[in-house]
Amino acid sequence: MSSIQLPPGAPGARILGLGEFRPRRRVTNDDLAQVMDTNDEWIQSRVGIAERRWASEDETLVEMSVAAGGKALAASGLNANDIDLVLLATTSPPKAIPGLAPRIAHQIGVPRPGAFDVNA
């Protein structure tokens, strides 16, 4: 696979920083085995998952996205005025409308973004 090198100042999209957020609540395979017919070995042998994170009521999609987006912005070396687009991709929006990307952009401090959600 080859990479395309853009000249400095050329238009185009770039990923300059990444951010993450993991909810506080850890749910192990043993926890799941308490409420369903499964066990740690069965889950790990088929999908390799040992634990997952579940968001609490106070950990909303917007709040988690703002935390991760703030980390990505800090890692990029840019400031909020430099951001042109905020995109939220999720399979679990609380509602289909209105989109959350504009709220996330506002809370991160992006003044005039393009902002939209991609929902699966």
KAPE-V961674 format. One record per residue. N is the residue number from 1. SS is DSSP state (A for helix, B for strand, O for the rest). OMEGA is omega in degrees with one decimal (999 if undefined). Layout:
# KAPE-V961674
n=N ss=SS omega=OMEGA
n=N ss=SS omega=OMEGA
This chain:
# KAPE-V961674
n=1 ss=O omega=178.9
n=2 ss=O omega=177.6
n=3 ss=O omega=178.7
n=4 ss=O omega=178.2
n=5 ss=O omega=177.2
n=6 ss=O omega=175.8
n=7 ss=O omega=178.7
n=8 ss=O omega=178.8
n=9 ss=O omega=180.0
n=10 ss=O omega=177.9
n=11 ss=O omega=178.4
n=12 ss=O omega=179.8
n=13 ss=O omega=178.0
n=14 ss=O omega=171.0
n=15 ss=O omega=-177.3
n=16 ss=O omega=-179.9
n=17 ss=O omega=178.2
n=18 ss=O omega=176.2
n=19 ss=O omega=-179.5
n=20 ss=O omega=173.3
n=21 ss=O omega=175.4
n=22 ss=O omega=177.4
n=23 ss=O omega=-176.8
n=24 ss=O omega=-172.0
n=25 ss=B omega=175.3
n=26 ss=B omega=176.7
n=27 ss=B omega=-178.1
n=28 ss=B omega=175.1
n=29 ss=A omega=176.8
n=30 ss=A omega=175.3
n=31 ss=A omega=179.4
n=32 ss=A omega=-179.5
n=33 ss=A omega=177.8
n=34 ss=O omega=-175.2
n=35 ss=O omega=177.7
n=36 ss=O omega=-177.5
n=37 ss=O omega=179.1
n=38 ss=O omega=173.9
n=39 ss=O omega=-176.1
n=40 ss=A omega=-177.7
n=41 ss=A omega=-178.7
n=42 ss=A omega=-179.0
n=43 ss=A omega=-176.9
n=44 ss=A omega=-178.9
n=45 ss=A omega=-177.6
n=46 ss=A omega=-176.2
n=47 ss=A omega=175.8
n=48 ss=O omega=-178.1
n=49 ss=O omega=177.0
n=50 ss=O omega=177.6
n=51 ss=B omega=175.5
n=52 ss=B omega=179.4
n=53 ss=B omega=176.7
n=54 ss=B omega=179.4
n=55 ss=O omega=173.6
n=56 ss=O omega=-179.7
n=57 ss=O omega=-177.7
n=58 ss=O omega=178.2
n=59 ss=O omega=-176.7
n=60 ss=O omega=178.3
n=61 ss=A omega=178.5
n=62 ss=A omega=-178.8
n=63 ss=A omega=178.6
n=64 ss=A omega=179.9
n=65 ss=A omega=178.2
n=66 ss=A omega=178.4
n=67 ss=A omega=-179.9
n=68 ss=A omega=179.4
n=69 ss=A omega=176.9
n=70 ss=A omega=177.1
n=71 ss=A omega=179.1
n=72 ss=A omega=178.9
n=73 ss=A omega=178.7
n=74 ss=A omega=-179.1
n=75 ss=A omega=-176.4
n=76 ss=A omega=-175.4
n=77 ss=O omega=178.8
n=78 ss=O omega=170.6
n=79 ss=O omega=-173.7
n=80 ss=A omega=179.4
n=81 ss=A omega=-178.8
n=82 ss=A omega=-173.7
n=83 ss=O omega=-179.3
n=84 ss=O omega=-173.6
n=85 ss=B omega=171.8
n=86 ss=B omega=-176.5
n=87 ss=B omega=175.0
n=88 ss=B omega=174.8
n=89 ss=B omega=-177.1
n=90 ss=B omega=170.9
n=91 ss=O omega=-175.1
n=92 ss=O omega=176.7
n=93 ss=O omega=178.5
n=94 ss=O omega=175.6
n=95 ss=O omega=178.9
n=96 ss=O omega=-178.0
n=97 ss=O omega=-1.5
n=98 ss=O omega=176.4
n=99 ss=O omega=-178.1
n=100 ss=O omega=-176.9
n=101 ss=A omega=177.6
n=102 ss=A omega=177.7
n=103 ss=A omega=179.4
n=104 ss=A omega=178.9
n=105 ss=A omega=-179.8
n=106 ss=A omega=-177.8
n=107 ss=A omega=175.8
n=108 ss=A omega=178.6
n=109 ss=O omega=178.5
n=110 ss=O omega=-169.3
n=111 ss=O omega=-174.6
n=112 ss=O omega=-175.5
n=113 ss=O omega=152.7
n=114 ss=B omega=-177.4
n=115 ss=B omega=176.5
n=116 ss=B omega=178.0
n=117 ss=B omega=169.4
n=118 ss=B omega=-177.0
n=119 ss=B omega=178.2
n=120 ss=O omega=999
